[in-house]
Amino acid sequence: MIDATGSAVTALKAFQKKLDVTANNIANVNTDHFKKSRAILSEGENGGVQANVDQVGPVDPNETLANGESIDAESSNVDLVEEFTEMIKSETAYKANAKTIHSQEKMLGSLLDMFS
């Protein structure tokens, strides 16, 4: 059986790491030669969640934008729209796991009150 609290705690840690990676990417959006990182979530031990951080490869110097402009291979490969979208998803998942812990705590408190 998967422990709901333990699973939610590992998810909180994983989403915190994911938020940290996103914040680092956003902070370095204008830093030359910076290559963004991505936190990939996967199943951990006993039904928990873990975050593995990987650096996203360099920008293709031959890539062009839709308007015909070429991308400077020296600049950062951080896309702010993508980063903010990831941040919103991570924040929502973080809140959901925190609510799981809070609900478990209330349920256990009610159970203990019944037997007191």
C-alpha positions as CSV (number, residue, x, y, z in Angstrom):
1,M,0.0,0.0,0.0
2,I,1.2,3.5,-0.9
3,D,1.4,5.9,2.1
4,A,-0.5,9.0,1.0
5,T,1.5,11.4,3.2
6,G,4.9,9.9,2.2
7,S,4.0,10.1,-1.5
8,A,2.8,13.7,-1.2
9,V,5.9,14.7,0.7
10,T,8.2,13.3,-2.0
11,A,6.0,15.0,-4.6
12,L,6.4,18.3,-2.7
13,K,10.2,17.9,-2.8
14,A,10.1,17.0,-6.5
15,F,7.9,20.0,-7.4
16,Q,10.1,22.3,-5.3
17,K,13.1,21.1,-7.3
18,K,11.2,21.6,-10.5
19,L,10.3,25.2,-9.4
20,D,13.9,25.9,-8.5
21,V,15.1,24.8,-12.0
22,T,12.4,27.0,-13.6
23,A,13.4,29.9,-11.5
24,N,17.1,29.4,-12.4
25,N,16.1,29.3,-16.1
26,I,14.1,32.5,-15.8
27,A,16.8,34.3,-13.9
28,N,19.3,33.5,-16.7
29,V,17.1,34.2,-19.7
30,N,19.4,37.0,-20.9
31,T,22.7,35.3,-19.9
32,D,24.8,34.6,-22.9
33,H,25.9,30.9,-23.3
34,F,23.3,29.8,-20.7
35,K,21.5,26.5,-21.6
36,K,18.3,25.8,-19.8
37,S,17.7,22.8,-17.6
38,R,14.6,20.7,-17.2
39,A,13.4,18.7,-14.2
40,I,11.9,15.5,-15.3
41,L,9.5,13.8,-12.8
42,S,9.4,10.0,-12.5
43,E,8.2,7.4,-10.0
44,G,10.4,6.9,-7.1
45,E,10.6,4.3,-4.4
46,N,7.4,3.1,-2.8
47,G,5.2,5.2,-5.1
48,G,7.0,8.4,-4.4
49,V,8.0,11.1,-6.9
50,Q,11.5,12.1,-7.8
51,A,12.9,14.9,-10.0
52,N,15.9,14.4,-12.3
53,V,17.5,17.5,-13.7
54,D,18.9,17.4,-17.3
55,Q,20.4,20.3,-19.3
56,V,18.6,20.9,-22.6
57,G,21.0,20.9,-25.5
58,P,22.4,23.9,-27.3
59,V,20.5,26.0,-29.7
60,D,20.9,24.9,-33.4
61,P,22.9,27.7,-35.1
62,N,21.0,27.0,-38.4
63,E,17.6,27.3,-36.9
64,T,15.4,30.2,-38.1
65,L,12.3,31.8,-36.6
66,A,9.0,32.0,-38.5
67,N,9.7,35.6,-39.5
68,G,13.0,34.6,-41.1
69,E,15.4,35.9,-38.3
70,S,18.2,33.5,-37.4
71,I,18.8,32.5,-33.8
72,D,22.0,33.6,-32.2
73,A,23.8,30.4,-31.0
74,E,25.5,32.5,-28.3
75,S,22.3,33.5,-26.5
76,S,20.3,31.6,-23.9
77,N,17.9,28.9,-25.1
78,V,15.3,29.8,-22.5
79,D,11.7,30.5,-23.7
80,L,9.9,32.6,-21.1
81,V,6.4,31.4,-22.2
82,E,7.5,27.8,-21.7
83,E,9.1,28.6,-18.4
84,F,6.0,30.4,-17.0
85,T,3.7,27.6,-18.2
86,E,5.9,25.1,-16.4
87,M,5.9,27.2,-13.3
88,I,2.1,27.4,-13.2
89,K,1.8,23.7,-13.7
90,S,4.3,23.0,-10.9
91,E,2.7,25.5,-8.6
92,T,-0.7,23.9,-9.0
93,A,0.7,20.4,-8.5
94,Y,2.6,21.6,-5.4
95,K,-0.6,23.0,-3.9
96,A,-2.5,19.8,-4.7
97,N,0.0,17.7,-2.8
98,A,0.1,20.2,0.1
99,K,-3.7,19.9,0.2
100,T,-3.4,16.1,0.3
101,I,-1.2,16.3,3.4
102,H,-3.6,18.7,5.0
103,S,-6.6,16.5,4.3
104,Q,-4.8,13.4,5.7
105,E,-3.9,15.4,8.8
106,K,-7.6,16.4,9.3
107,M,-8.8,12.9,8.7
108,L,-6.4,11.4,11.2
109,G,-7.4,14.1,13.7
110,S,-11.1,13.3,13.3
111,L,-10.3,9.6,13.7
112,L,-8.4,10.2,16.9
113,D,-11.3,12.4,18.2
114,M,-13.7,9.5,17.7
115,F,-11.6,7.2,19.9
116,S,-10.8,9.8,22.6
